[in-house]
Amino acid sequence: METPWLSEREQQTWRRLVAVLELLPGVLNSQLGRDENLTSFDYFALAMLSEAPERALRMTKLAGLTNATLARLSNVVRRLEARGLVERRPRADDRRATDVVLTDEGWATVVRAAPGHVQTVRSAVLDPLSDAQVDQLGEICSQLLERLDPDHQMVGHDRPA
């Protein structure tokens, strides 16, 4: 079978996407690191916990929501736990499983970090786009997410109405 090479237009689009994917984490990490000594992944994990019932999630659920391996998430949780931002607790209904719980200090950290993070997201991603382009970007990301995460493990999929 012959390889369907990218056209010039497709190659230019792909390279632009790769550039955005490479640059955006640095922009987010820079702001969050400066303001709260967090990485964007740390913040994402804390944010997922802040939105969960009782600010707690099973490790495997948090791993799915953040697209992290359990090993990576365990390292991040260990670091956040050392800072007093989260606690690990055995699940009452299944002692083999572990919940990650956002502490009061973790909640305060998310609350402090959120305004700067939102401002950075707006400045780097949303403000340069028109309203129609924001809608288009949402539709494009939705299509890509369906292909990349067909089991809907990560956040970002359209929620049923």
C-alpha positions in Angstrom: 0.0 0.0 0.0 1.3 3.4 -0.9 1.8 6.0 1.8 -0.7 8.9 1.4 1.8 11.7 2.0 0.6 15.0 3.3 -0.1 17.8 0.8 1.6 21.1 1.3 -1.6 22.5 2.8 -1.9 19.5 5.2 1.8 19.6 6.1 1.6 23.3 6.9 -1.5 22.7 9.1 0.2 19.8 10.8 3.3 21.8 11.6 1.3 24.6 13.0 -0.5 22.2 15.3 2.7 20.7 16.4 4.1 24.1 17.1 1.1 25.0 19.2 1.2 21.7 21.1 4.9 22.3 21.9 4.6 26.0 22.9 1.4 26.1 24.9 2.5 23.9 27.8 5.5 26.2 28.3 3.3 29.3 28.4 1.0 27.6 30.9 3.8 26.2 33.0 5.6 29.5 33.2 2.6 31.4 34.6 1.5 28.6 37.0 5.1 28.0 38.1 5.6 31.7 38.8 2.3 32.2 40.6 1.8 29.0 42.5 4.9 26.8 41.9 2.7 24.3 39.9 3.0 22.7 36.5 0.1 22.8 34.2 -0.4 19.1 34.9 -0.4 19.7 38.6 -3.1 22.4 38.2 -5.1 20.2 35.9 -5.1 17.4 38.4 -6.0 19.8 41.3 -8.8 21.3 39.1 -10.3 17.9 38.4 -10.3 17.2 42.1 -11.8 20.6 42.9 -14.8 19.8 40.6 -15.4 16.3 41.9 -18.0 15.4 44.5 -16.4 15.8 48.0 -13.2 16.9 46.1 -12.1 13.3 45.9 -11.5 10.9 43.0 -10.3 7.3 42.7 -6.7 7.3 41.4 -7.7 5.4 38.3 -10.5 7.9 37.5 -8.1 10.9 38.0 -5.6 9.2 35.8 -8.2 8.8 33.0 -9.5 12.3 33.3 -5.9 13.7 33.0 -4.6 11.1 30.5 -1.9 10.1 32.9 -0.4 6.7 33.6 -0.9 5.6 37.1 2.9 5.8 37.6 3.0 9.4 36.4 0.0 10.3 38.5 1.4 8.6 41.5 4.6 10.7 41.3 2.6 13.9 40.9 0.3 13.0 43.7 3.3 12.2 45.9 4.7 15.7 45.2 1.4 17.4 45.8 0.9 15.4 49.0 4.3 16.5 50.3 3.1 20.1 49.8 -0.2 19.4 51.7 -2.4 20.0 48.7 -3.8 16.4 48.5 -4.1 13.3 50.6 -4.3 9.7 49.6 -6.9 7.6 51.4 -7.9 3.9 51.0 -11.4 3.6 49.6 -13.9 2.5 52.2 -15.7 0.2 49.7 -12.5 -1.3 48.3 -9.3 -1.2 50.4 -7.2 -2.1 47.3 -8.2 1.2 45.6 -7.0 4.7 46.6 -8.8 8.0 46.5 -7.0 11.3 46.1 -8.6 14.0 48.1 -8.1 17.8 47.7 -7.1 19.3 51.1 -8.3 22.8 52.2 -4.8 24.1 51.3 -5.1 22.4 47.9 -8.5 24.1 47.4 -7.0 27.5 48.4 -4.2 26.9 45.9 -6.6 26.2 43.0 -8.7 29.2 44.0 -5.5 31.4 44.0 -4.2 29.9 40.8 -7.4 30.0 38.7 -7.6 33.7 37.8 -4.0 33.9 36.5 -4.5 30.6 34.7 -7.7 31.8 33.0 -6.0 35.1 32.1 -3.2 33.1 30.5 -5.5 30.8 28.6 -7.5 33.8 27.3 -4.3 35.7 26.3 -2.6 32.8 24.6 -5.5 30.9 23.0 -8.9 32.6 23.1 -8.3 36.4 22.7 -6.5 36.1 19.3 -9.6 34.3 17.9 -13.0 35.6 16.8 -16.1 34.1 18.4 -16.7 32.1 15.3 -13.1 30.8 15.4 -13.5 29.8 19.1 -16.6 27.8 18.0 -14.6 26.2 15.1 -11.7 25.3 17.4 -14.2 23.7 19.8 -15.7 21.7 17.0 -12.2 20.7 15.7 -11.0 19.6 19.1 -14.3 17.6 19.6 -13.7 15.7 16.4 -10.0 15.0 17.3 -10.9 14.0 20.8 -13.5 11.5 19.5 -10.8 9.9 17.5 -8.1 10.0 20.1 -10.3 9.1 23.1 -13.2 7.0 21.9 -13.9 5.7 25.4 -14.4 9.3 26.7 -11.9 8.9 29.5 -10.6 12.5 29.4 -12.5 15.6 30.3 -13.4 17.8 27.3 -15.9 15.6 25.6 -19.3 17.2 25.1 -21.4 16.5 28.1 -24.9 15.1 27.3 -27.6 17.6 27.6 
